[in-house]
């Protein structure tokens, strides 16, 4: 059973009513939405989140640029004490209508992927693009996977293993016949 899809208030943009100069989009989730985001991202809490975007028409779709700022709390990987991380990430993404192709080509067809080029565009259906997934993805990619306080390490806590005793082959030394 999959989790219900999250939709952030104010994170949608309609193409049919967009002015030629574009539209500003401000997303500031409430406490309930931030709690749902914390579960999705896998952190203790999302204490603050503000996303300021600007969408303009681009090649039949939209180009979204802006900035995401957030504060997340999660446990240190060393001491498990709660740490707060400040996040400030730029956003630049292209959305094009209709991502479904009726025919993807033969199964053995080669596909060229330019690793140095721009990201491939995201797709949306209809006249409205929901930017919630963009916000979630940007936040997930910015969160530190292994947070710890400055100077905090296993060695500093005196928990580092003794290299001589914990060597993987130390037990084999006892099995080696003694030389005479």
HELIX and SHEET records of a PDB file:
HELIX    1   1 UNK A   31  UNK A   41  1                                  11    
HELIX    2   2 UNK A  132  UNK A  142  1                                  11    
HELIX    3   3 UNK A  170  UNK A  175  1                                   6    
SHEET    1   A 2 UNK A  12  UNK A  14  0                                        
SHEET    2   A 2 UNK A 128  UNK A 130 -1                                        
SHEET    1   B 5 UNK A  23  UNK A  27  0                                        
SHEET    2   B 5 UNK A  45  UNK A  58 -1                                        
SHEET    3   B 5 UNK A  61  UNK A  75 -1                                        
SHEET    4   B 5 UNK A  82  UNK A  97 -1                                        
SHEET    5   B 5 UNK A 122  UNK A 124  1                                        
END                                                                             
